[in-house]
Amino acid sequence: MDLVQYQNKLRLCRRCKDVVGPPLVLGNQKAKIVHISQAPSRSAIKNQRSFSDKSGERLKYRWYQISDKQFYNPDNFYITSIAHCFPGKDKKGADKKAPLICALTWLKKEISYLKPKLFVIVGKQATEFLFPKKDYRNLIARNQKLNGINCVVLPHPSPVNIKWFKDHPEFEKERLPQIRLLIHQALISESLAD
């Protein structure tokens, strides 16, 4: 089975009953950057475009300083997540945690098809799944390796994460420019899959 066949199979998944689907995954095997977050938002599922919301505005325009055309180019970014569907809202109105059954069923095999220049992990839940028992702040502060490939970790860019940004002003001042440089370098380089 190749990646396209695997993606097609993944898109047919209806394992979880309470999620809003269909599963969302964007990108191809040539992608220079593999972008793994927690779960698509309701608007991402509706538009079939991840980060098509306020979180995406911060992520794409402020943090990465790239255009939608660059971000949604399947040769640039392979966009996936721990859960491929929107997990719904909890009783307090917040997004539910991404069901790990999705990651266990799909994600590890999915990323095994890919040989990017860079992995970007977004949010605490995605980070904890891929780097279990590691300190979240330390993972954000330093470059990592995932499947032997360079990897960076970001806090979630959601507006509801404002306390984290206030508590860690060094992220946007010091670490973010380093991450942005790595992203821009990966975008102008040739993919390892070529």
N, C-alpha and C positions, 0 to 999 in steps of 0.2 A: 504494500500500500504506500502511495506517495503522499506528500503533504496535502495536495488538493483533495484527494480521496478522503484523507483523514478529516480535513475541514468539513467536507460535505457530510460525513458521518456525524461529526460533532454537532453541526447545525440541526440535525434531526433529533437530537437528544431531548427527551421530555421526562427525565428521571425525577426531577423535583416538581412537586405539584403546586407549590405556593409561589413560584417565581413568575416574573413577567418576561416572556421570551418573544421570539425565538433566540437561541444563543447567538452572540455577536463575537465575531473574530474578523480582523481586517489585516491584510498583508500577504506577502508571498515569500518564497524561500530565498529570494535575493535580498531581502530587507537588511539594511545596514545596522539598524537598531531594533532590538526586541524590547517592547514596552509592556511591562506586566503590572497591572494594578489590581484593585480588590474586586470590583464588579462594575459593570456598566450601569449608568443611571437610567431612570425611566425614560428620560428624553433621548439618551443614547440609543436605547432599544427602539424607540419610536422612529428616530431619524436614521438608524443603522450607522451611527457615527459616534464612537467613543469620545468623551470629553467635548461634547457639543453643548456645554453649559458654563456656569460661572467658574467652576473648577478648571475647565478647559481653557477659559480665557487667561487665567493666571498662569497655567502651565505652559501653554503654547506661546502667548504673546509676551508676558513679563519674564517668565523663567527661562524658557528656551530661546525666546526672541526669534521665532520662525513663523511662517505663514501657515494657514490651513492647507494650502497647496503642497507645502513641504511635509507637513505632518501626516496628511492623509495619502501621500504618495506611497503605494505599496512596496516600491523599491527602497524607500527610505525607512519606514516604520512598519514593523509587524506589531499590531496592537491586540493584546489579549489580556486575560485577567484570571484571578483565582476562580471566580464564578463567571460563567459566560452569559448569564441572564441577570436581570435586575432582581435582587432577592426580596423586594417588597419592603414595607414599613413595619416597625414594631409598634407596640401600644402607645408609645410616647411620640410617635411620628418621625422617629429617626430611621435611617436606612438599617435594615437588618444586616447582620454579619453575613458575609459570603459563605454559602455552604461548602465545606471542605470536600464533600463528596465529588464536587465538580472538578476541583484541582486534582484530587486523587485519581479520578477516572480519566481526565483529559489532559491536564496541563503539562505534566512531566513528559509524557510521550510527545505532545505537541511541540514543546521547545526542543526536543531531541532532534527534530528535523532541521533545526535552524543553526546557522553558523554566522552570526552577526559580528560586527566589529565591537558592539557594545550592548549590554543588557541594562535597562533602566527599570528599577523596581519602585513602584509608587504606593506609599501607604503602609501603615503598621501591619495590617493583617497579611498582605502579600509578602512583606518582609519576614514576618514570623513563620510563614509557611516555607519559604525558600531558605531561610537562615535560622532554623530552630535553635532556641536557647542562646542566642547571641544578643548582645546589648544593642537596641535600636539606635540610640544616639551615636554609638561608636560606628555602627554600620553606615549611618548617614555621613559621618565625619571623614571617612576614608574610603578610597576605592577598594572594591572587592573583586572576587572572581566567582563566576557561576559557570559551571560546565567548562572550566578552564579559560573562560573569556572574560575580559574586563567588564565590570559591573559597578553601577552607582545606585545608591538608595536615596529616595526622596521622601519627605513627609507628604501626606496627602494635601493637595492644593485647595481643598474645599474651604469655603468661607466659614464653615462651622469649626474649622481647625485653628481659628485665630489665636486661641490661648497658646498653642504650641509655638506659633510664630513670635508672639510677644515674649514667651519664656526663653526663646532661642534666637535672638536677633543676629547672632553670628552666622546663622545659616544663610540668610540672604546677603549679608555683607561679605562673607569670606568664602563659604563653601559653594554657594550657587554659581559664582563666576567660574570656578574650576569645573563644575559639572557642565555648565553651558559650553565651555571650550571643548570638552570631550565630545559633546553632542555635535557641535559644529565640525569638529575634526572627522568624526565618523561619517557625517553626511557628505563630506567632500572626498572621502576615500573610496576605494574600490571594495566591494563586499568580498569576504572570504569565500563565499559560495561561487564566485565567478571563476 
